[in-house]
Structure formats: C-alpha cells, structure tokens
C-alpha cells in the first residue's frame, strides 16, 4: 500500500480557497482537488507537499 503524502493545492481563482488533501503523488493530488472543487485541472496553479516544521 503506497504511503499517502499531504498536499496543499492552490487554484488560479483567488476566490477558491486552497485545499489540503492526502494523495500518492502530485498528479493524483491534482486530479482529486479538481474533482473536489468541480474545476478542470488547468484551474490549479500550484501543488505543494506540506512539510512539517521541526523546532530545534
């Protein structure tokens, strides 16, 4: 079973809030975000992995 990674998806339209979700890879995250928001994948501006902040 592949490990799921946390992603934050940013959309071209500033009125569409960023979406956090977990997926296997960036392409899967892009497709999931598009289907969740009901937009084409071209409406996605940026897909980023959410990295944990480490104090130290």
PDB file with one MODEL, atoms N, CA, C and O in Angstrom:
MODEL        1
ATOM      1  N   UNK A   1       0.844  -1.179   0.000  1.00  0.00           N
ATOM      2  CA  UNK A   1       0.000   0.000   0.000  1.00  0.00           C
ATOM      3  C   UNK A   1       0.892   1.246   0.000  1.00  0.00           C
ATOM      4  O   UNK A   1       1.681   1.430   0.927  1.00  0.00           O
ATOM      5  N   UNK A   2       0.784   2.097  -1.010  1.00  0.00           N
ATOM      6  CA  UNK A   2       1.628   3.285  -1.083  1.00  0.00           C
ATOM      7  C   UNK A   2       1.314   4.264   0.049  1.00  0.00           C
ATOM      8  O   UNK A   2       0.174   4.389   0.497  1.00  0.00           O
ATOM      9  N   UNK A   3       2.356   4.942   0.489  1.00  0.00           N
ATOM     10  CA  UNK A   3       2.192   5.932   1.545  1.00  0.00           C
ATOM     11  C   UNK A   3       1.541   7.192   0.981  1.00  0.00           C
ATOM     12  O   UNK A   3       1.921   7.664  -0.091  1.00  0.00           O
ATOM     13  N   UNK A   4       0.565   7.732   1.697  1.00  0.00           N
ATOM     14  CA  UNK A   4      -0.090   8.969   1.284  1.00  0.00           C
ATOM     15  C   UNK A   4       0.697  10.159   1.810  1.00  0.00           C
ATOM     16  O   UNK A   4       1.167  10.155   2.948  1.00  0.00           O
ATOM     17  N   UNK A   5       0.832  11.170   0.973  1.00  0.00           N
ATOM     18  CA  UNK A   5       1.548  12.381   1.336  1.00  0.00           C
ATOM     19  C   UNK A   5       0.568  13.549   1.451  1.00  0.00           C
ATOM     20  O   UNK A   5      -0.420  13.599   0.718  1.00  0.00           O
ATOM     21  N   UNK A   6       0.834  14.488   2.364  1.00  0.00           N
ATOM     22  CA  UNK A   6      -0.051  15.661   2.491  1.00  0.00           C
ATOM     23  C   UNK A   6       0.300  16.715   1.430  1.00  0.00           C
ATOM     24  O   UNK A   6       1.465  17.077   1.267  1.00  0.00           O
ATOM     25  N   UNK A   7      -0.713  17.198   0.717  1.00  0.00           N
ATOM     26  CA  UNK A   7      -0.533  18.219  -0.304  1.00  0.00           C
ATOM     27  C   UNK A   7      -1.436  19.404  -0.035  1.00  0.00           C
ATOM     28  O   UNK A   7      -2.512  19.260   0.546  1.00  0.00           O
ATOM     29  N   UNK A   8      -0.994  20.580  -0.462  1.00  0.00           N
ATOM     30  CA  UNK A   8      -1.839  21.778  -0.458  1.00  0.00           C
ATOM     31  C   UNK A   8      -1.959  22.220  -1.915  1.00  0.00           C
ATOM     32  O   UNK A   8      -0.958  22.419  -2.602  1.00  0.00           O
ATOM     33  N   UNK A   9      -3.203  22.370  -2.370  1.00  0.00           N
ATOM     34  CA  UNK A   9      -3.492  22.721  -3.753  1.00  0.00           C
ATOM     35  C   UNK A   9      -3.960  24.176  -3.798  1.00  0.00           C
ATOM     36  O   UNK A   9      -4.874  24.566  -3.071  1.00  0.00           O
ATOM     37  N   UNK A  10      -3.323  24.972  -4.659  1.00  0.00           N
ATOM     38  CA  UNK A  10      -3.692  26.374  -4.855  1.00  0.00           C
ATOM     39  C   UNK A  10      -4.313  26.513  -6.238  1.00  0.00           C
ATOM     40  O   UNK A  10      -3.841  25.913  -7.205  1.00  0.00           O
ATOM     41  N   UNK A  11      -5.370  27.306  -6.323  1.00  0.00           N
ATOM     42  CA  UNK A  11      -6.118  27.474  -7.566  1.00  0.00           C
ATOM     43  C   UNK A  11      -5.843  28.836  -8.185  1.00  0.00           C
ATOM     44  O   UNK A  11      -5.459  29.774  -7.485  1.00  0.00           O
ATOM     45  N   UNK A  12      -6.039  28.949  -9.505  1.00  0.00           N
ATOM     46  CA  UNK A  12      -5.846  30.214 -10.228  1.00  0.00           C
ATOM     47  C   UNK A  12      -6.791  31.300  -9.708  1.00  0.00           C
ATOM     48  O   UNK A  12      -6.387  32.453  -9.557  1.00  0.00           O
ATOM     49  N   UNK A  13      -8.031  30.940  -9.436  1.00  0.00           N
ATOM     50  CA  UNK A  13      -9.036  31.892  -8.951  1.00  0.00           C
ATOM     51  C   UNK A  13      -8.780  32.168  -7.466  1.00  0.00           C
ATOM     52  O   UNK A  13      -8.873  31.245  -6.656  1.00  0.00           O
ATOM     53  N   UNK A  14      -8.457  33.414  -7.083  1.00  0.00           N
ATOM     54  CA  UNK A  14      -8.179  33.713  -5.676  1.00  0.00           C
ATOM     55  C   UNK A  14      -9.384  33.517  -4.754  1.00  0.00           C
ATOM     56  O   UNK A  14      -9.225  33.427  -3.537  1.00  0.00           O
ATOM     57  N   UNK A  15     -10.582  33.451  -5.326  1.00  0.00           N
ATOM     58  CA  UNK A  15     -11.767  33.236  -4.500  1.00  0.00           C
ATOM     59  C   UNK A  15     -11.971  31.766  -4.139  1.00  0.00           C
ATOM     60  O   UNK A  15     -12.791  31.448  -3.278  1.00  0.00           O
ATOM     61  N   UNK A  16     -11.231  30.871  -4.792  1.00  0.00           N
ATOM     62  CA  UNK A  16     -11.294  29.446  -4.462  1.00  0.00           C
ATOM     63  C   UNK A  16     -10.191  29.180  -3.442  1.00  0.00           C
ATOM     64  O   UNK A  16      -9.006  29.322  -3.741  1.00  0.00           O
ATOM     65  N   UNK A  17     -10.594  28.795  -2.250  1.00  0.00           N
ATOM     66  CA  UNK A  17      -9.637  28.579  -1.166  1.00  0.00           C
ATOM     67  C   UNK A  17      -8.726  27.393  -1.458  1.00  0.00           C
ATOM     68  O   UNK A  17      -9.145  26.429  -2.099  1.00  0.00           O
ATOM     69  N   UNK A  18      -7.464  27.461  -0.986  1.00  0.00           N
ATOM     70  CA  UNK A  18      -6.573  26.309  -1.126  1.00  0.00           C
ATOM     71  C   UNK A  18      -7.173  25.082  -0.453  1.00  0.00           C
ATOM     72  O   UNK A  18      -7.962  25.198   0.484  1.00  0.00           O
ATOM     73  N   UNK A  19      -6.797  23.927  -0.932  1.00  0.00           N
ATOM     74  CA  UNK A  19      -7.346  22.670  -0.429  1.00  0.00           C
ATOM     75  C   UNK A  19      -6.208  21.794   0.051  1.00  0.00           C
ATOM     76  O   UNK A  19      -5.227  21.600  -0.668  1.00  0.00           O
ATOM     77  N   UNK A  20      -6.326  21.260   1.266  1.00  0.00           N
ATOM     78  CA  UNK A  20      -5.355  20.295   1.786  1.00  0.00           C
ATOM     79  C   UNK A  20      -5.954  18.904   1.655  1.00  0.00           C
ATOM     80  O   UNK A  20      -7.105  18.666   2.022  1.00  0.00           O
ATOM     81  N   UNK A  21      -5.144  17.984   1.119  1.00  0.00           N
ATOM     82  CA  UNK A  21      -5.594  16.601   0.995  1.00  0.00           C
ATOM     83  C   UNK A  21      -4.395  15.678   0.972  1.00  0.00           C
ATOM     84  O   UNK A  21      -3.256  16.135   0.886  1.00  0.00           O
ATOM     85  N   UNK A  22      -4.647  14.364   1.051  1.00  0.00           N
ATOM     86  CA  UNK A  22      -3.590  13.367   1.004  1.00  0.00           C
ATOM     87  C   UNK A  22      -3.743  12.546  -0.263  1.00  0.00           C
ATOM     88  O   UNK A  22      -4.847  12.160  -0.647  1.00  0.00           O
ATOM     89  N   UNK A  23      -2.597  12.285  -0.914  1.00  0.00           N
ATOM     90  CA  UNK A  23      -2.597  11.513  -2.149  1.00  0.00           C
ATOM     91  C   UNK A  23      -1.253  10.806  -2.296  1.00  0.00           C
ATOM     92  O   UNK A  23      -0.304  11.095  -1.567  1.00  0.00           O
ATOM     93  N   UNK A  24      -1.184   9.874  -3.249  1.00  0.00           N
ATOM     94  CA  UNK A  24       0.045   9.126  -3.502  1.00  0.00           C
ATOM     95  C   UNK A  24       1.133   9.987  -4.124  1.00  0.00           C
ATOM     96  O   UNK A  24       2.311   9.830  -3.803  1.00  0.00           O
ATOM     97  N   UNK A  25       0.742  10.908  -5.023  1.00  0.00           N
ATOM     98  CA  UNK A  25       1.707  11.769  -5.699  1.00  0.00           C
ATOM     99  C   UNK A  25       1.023  13.062  -6.140  1.00  0.00           C
ATOM    100  O   UNK A  25      -0.183  13.228  -5.960  1.00  0.00           O
ATOM    101  N   UNK A  26       1.802  13.973  -6.717  1.00  0.00           N
ATOM    102  CA  UNK A  26       1.274  15.283  -7.091  1.00  0.00           C
ATOM    103  C   UNK A  26       0.186  15.188  -8.152  1.00  0.00           C
ATOM    104  O   UNK A  26      -0.792  15.933  -8.093  1.00  0.00           O
ATOM    105  N   UNK A  27       0.333  14.300  -9.109  1.00  0.00           N
ATOM    106  CA  UNK A  27      -0.677  14.175 -10.167  1.00  0.00           C
ATOM    107  C   UNK A  27      -2.005  13.676  -9.591  1.00  0.00           C
ATOM    108  O   UNK A  27      -3.071  14.165  -9.964  1.00  0.00           O
ATOM    109  N   UNK A  28      -1.936  12.714  -8.695  1.00  0.00           N
ATOM    110  CA  UNK A  28      -3.157  12.217  -8.047  1.00  0.00           C
ATOM    111  C   UNK A  28      -3.796  13.324  -7.203  1.00  0.00           C
ATOM    112  O   UNK A  28      -5.020  13.449  -7.166  1.00  0.00           O
ATOM    113  N   UNK A  29      -2.968  14.126  -6.527  1.00  0.00           N
ATOM    114  CA  UNK A  29      -3.479  15.233  -5.723  1.00  0.00           C
ATOM    115  C   UNK A  29      -4.184  16.253  -6.615  1.00  0.00           C
ATOM    116  O   UNK A  29      -5.243  16.768  -6.258  1.00  0.00           O
ATOM    117  N   UNK A  30      -3.595  16.543  -7.771  1.00  0.00           N
ATOM    118  CA  UNK A  30      -4.183  17.492  -8.721  1.00  0.00           C
ATOM    119  C   UNK A  30      -5.559  17.005  -9.189  1.00  0.00           C
ATOM    120  O   UNK A  30      -6.511  17.784  -9.235  1.00  0.00           O
ATOM    121  N   UNK A  31      -5.661  15.731  -9.532  1.00  0.00           N
ATOM    122  CA  UNK A  31      -6.932  15.182 -10.008  1.00  0.00           C
ATOM    123  C   UNK A  31      -7.984  15.163  -8.906  1.00  0.00           C
ATOM    124  O   UNK A  31      -9.148  15.478  -9.155  1.00  0.00           O
ATOM    125  N   UNK A  32      -7.585  14.798  -7.692  1.00  0.00           N
ATOM    126  CA  UNK A  32      -8.523  14.796  -6.565  1.00  0.00           C
ATOM    127  C   UNK A  32      -9.032  16.200  -6.266  1.00  0.00           C
ATOM    128  O   UNK A  32     -10.228  16.401  -6.053  1.00  0.00           O
ATOM    129  N   UNK A  33      -8.129  17.163  -6.251  1.00  0.00           N
ATOM    130  CA  UNK A  33      -8.516  18.538  -5.950  1.00  0.00           C
ATOM    131  C   UNK A  33      -9.483  19.073  -7.000  1.00  0.00           C
ATOM    132  O   UNK A  33     -10.463  19.737  -6.663  1.00  0.00           O
ATOM    133  N   UNK A  34      -9.213  18.789  -8.254  1.00  0.00           N
ATOM    134  CA  UNK A  34     -10.094  19.254  -9.323  1.00  0.00           C
ATOM    135  C   UNK A  34     -11.492  18.659  -9.162  1.00  0.00           C
ATOM    136  O   UNK A  34     -12.491  19.357  -9.336  1.00  0.00           O
ATOM    137  N   UNK A  35     -11.558  17.377  -8.832  1.00  0.00           N
ATOM    138  CA  UNK A  35     -12.880  16.758  -8.680  1.00  0.00           C
ATOM    139  C   UNK A  35     -13.595  17.267  -7.422  1.00  0.00           C
ATOM    140  O   UNK A  35     -14.817  17.422  -7.433  1.00  0.00           O
ATOM    141  N   UNK A  36     -12.855  17.528  -6.341  1.00  0.00           N
ATOM    142  CA  UNK A  36     -13.464  18.052  -5.109  1.00  0.00           C
ATOM    143  C   UNK A  36     -14.039  19.454  -5.307  1.00  0.00           C
ATOM    144  O   UNK A  36     -15.111  19.772  -4.791  1.00  0.00           O
ATOM    145  N   UNK A  37     -13.325  20.280  -6.050  1.00  0.00           N
ATOM    146  CA  UNK A  37     -13.760  21.664  -6.256  1.00  0.00           C
ATOM    147  C   UNK A  37     -14.617  21.828  -7.512  1.00  0.00           C
ATOM    148  O   UNK A  37     -15.184  22.899  -7.732  1.00  0.00           O
ATOM    149  N   UNK A  38     -14.718  20.793  -8.329  1.00  0.00           N
ATOM    150  CA  UNK A  38     -15.542  20.874  -9.533  1.00  0.00           C
ATOM    151  C   UNK A  38     -14.966  21.799 -10.594  1.00  0.00           C
ATOM    152  O   UNK A  38     -15.704  22.494 -11.293  1.00  0.00           O
ATOM    153  N   UNK A  39     -13.632  21.803 -10.708  1.00  0.00           N
ATOM    154  CA  UNK A  39     -12.952  22.638 -11.696  1.00  0.00           C
ATOM    155  C   UNK A  39     -12.064  21.749 -12.569  1.00  0.00           C
ATOM    156  O   UNK A  39     -11.735  20.631 -12.173  1.00  0.00           O
ATOM    157  N   UNK A  40     -11.671  22.234 -13.756  1.00  0.00           N
ATOM    158  CA  UNK A  40     -10.725  21.466 -14.565  1.00  0.00           C
ATOM    159  C   UNK A  40      -9.328  21.504 -13.933  1.00  0.00           C
ATOM    160  O   UNK A  40      -9.016  22.424 -13.177  1.00  0.00           O
ATOM    161  N   UNK A  41      -8.502  20.527 -14.236  1.00  0.00           N
ATOM    162  CA  UNK A  41      -7.155  20.501 -13.657  1.00  0.00           C
ATOM    163  C   UNK A  41      -6.337  21.718 -14.074  1.00  0.00           C
ATOM    164  O   UNK A  41      -5.395  22.091 -13.376  1.00  0.00           O
ATOM    165  N   UNK A  42      -6.675  22.338 -15.190  1.00  0.00           N
ATOM    166  CA  UNK A  42      -5.983  23.542 -15.629  1.00  0.00           C
ATOM    167  C   UNK A  42      -6.227  24.742 -14.733  1.00  0.00           C
ATOM    168  O   UNK A  42      -5.503  25.734 -14.821  1.00  0.00           O
ATOM    169  N   UNK A  43      -7.237  24.671 -13.871  1.00  0.00           N
ATOM    170  CA  UNK A  43      -7.549  25.771 -12.954  1.00  0.00           C
ATOM    171  C   UNK A  43      -6.671  25.723 -11.702  1.00  0.00           C
ATOM    172  O   UNK A  43      -6.776  26.588 -10.831  1.00  0.00           O
ATOM    173  N   UNK A  44      -5.810  24.715 -11.617  1.00  0.00           N
ATOM    174  CA  UNK A  44      -4.922  24.568 -10.467  1.00  0.00           C
ATOM    175  C   UNK A  44      -3.609  25.273 -10.782  1.00  0.00           C
ATOM    176  O   UNK A  44      -2.978  25.009 -11.806  1.00  0.00           O
ATOM    177  N   UNK A  45      -3.208  26.169  -9.895  1.00  0.00           N
ATOM    178  CA  UNK A  45      -1.997  26.953 -10.097  1.00  0.00           C
ATOM    179  C   UNK A  45      -0.771  26.257  -9.535  1.00  0.00           C
ATOM    180  O   UNK A  45       0.296  26.287 -10.148  1.00  0.00           O
ATOM    181  N   UNK A  46      -0.917  25.618  -8.352  1.00  0.00           N
ATOM    182  CA  UNK A  46       0.254  25.070  -7.679  1.00  0.00           C
ATOM    183  C   UNK A  46      -0.142  23.886  -6.816  1.00  0.00           C
ATOM    184  O   UNK A  46      -1.196  23.903  -6.181  1.00  0.00           O
ATOM    185  N   UNK A  47       0.710  22.841  -6.789  1.00  0.00           N
ATOM    186  CA  UNK A  47       0.545  21.670  -5.935  1.00  0.00           C
ATOM    187  C   UNK A  47       1.822  21.556  -5.107  1.00  0.00           C
ATOM    188  O   UNK A  47       2.912  21.389  -5.654  1.00  0.00           O
ATOM    189  N   UNK A  48       1.682  21.648  -3.781  1.00  0.00           N
ATOM    190  CA  UNK A  48       2.855  21.606  -2.920  1.00  0.00           C
ATOM    191  C   UNK A  48       2.708  20.528  -1.863  1.00  0.00           C
ATOM    192  O   UNK A  48       1.612  20.292  -1.355  1.00  0.00           O
ATOM    193  N   UNK A  49       3.814  19.874  -1.532  1.00  0.00           N
ATOM    194  CA  UNK A  49       3.824  18.939  -0.400  1.00  0.00           C
ATOM    195  C   UNK A  49       3.911  19.770   0.872  1.00  0.00           C
ATOM    196  O   UNK A  49       4.724  20.690   0.964  1.00  0.00           O
ATOM    197  N   UNK A  50       3.085  19.452   1.837  1.00  0.00           N
ATOM    198  CA  UNK A  50       3.112  20.133   3.132  1.00  0.00           C
ATOM    199  C   UNK A  50       4.199  19.463   3.968  1.00  0.00           C
ATOM    200  O   UNK A  50       4.140  18.266   4.252  1.00  0.00           O
ATOM    201  N   UNK A  51       5.173  20.248   4.346  1.00  0.00           N
ATOM    202  CA  UNK A  51       6.274  19.732   5.157  1.00  0.00           C
ATOM    203  C   UNK A  51       6.079  20.146   6.606  1.00  0.00           C
ATOM    204  O   UNK A  51       5.663  21.268   6.894  1.00  0.00           O
ATOM    205  N   UNK A  52       6.384  19.226   7.515  1.00  0.00           N
ATOM    206  CA  UNK A  52       6.251  19.530   8.935  1.00  0.00           C
ATOM    207  C   UNK A  52       7.346  20.489   9.363  1.00  0.00           C
ATOM    208  O   UNK A  52       8.485  20.380   8.909  1.00  0.00           O
ATOM    209  N   UNK A  53       7.009  21.423  10.230  1.00  0.00           N
ATOM    210  CA  UNK A  53       8.004  22.316  10.794  1.00  0.00           C
ATOM    211  C   UNK A  53       8.615  21.621  12.004  1.00  0.00           C
ATOM    212  O   UNK A  53       7.894  21.100  12.855  1.00  0.00           O
ATOM    213  N   UNK A  54       9.933  21.614  12.082  1.00  0.00           N
ATOM    214  CA  UNK A  54      10.626  20.959  13.190  1.00  0.00           C
ATOM    215  C   UNK A  54      11.286  22.038  14.032  1.00  0.00           C
ATOM    216  O   UNK A  54      12.091  22.825  13.535  1.00  0.00           O
ATOM    217  N   UNK A  55      10.934  22.064  15.320  1.00  0.00           N
ATOM    218  CA  UNK A  55      11.561  23.027  16.237  1.00  0.00           C
ATOM    219  C   UNK A  55      12.929  22.483  16.647  1.00  0.00           C
ATOM    220  O   UNK A  55      13.079  21.292  16.916  1.00  0.00           O
ATOM    221  N   UNK A  56      13.906  23.356  16.690  1.00  0.00           N
ATOM    222  CA  UNK A  56      15.172  22.820  17.144  1.00  0.00           C
ATOM    223  C   UNK A  56      16.289  23.666  16.803  1.00  0.00           C
ATOM    224  O   UNK A  56      17.432  23.340  17.124  1.00  0.00           O
TER     225      UNK A  56
ENDMDL
END
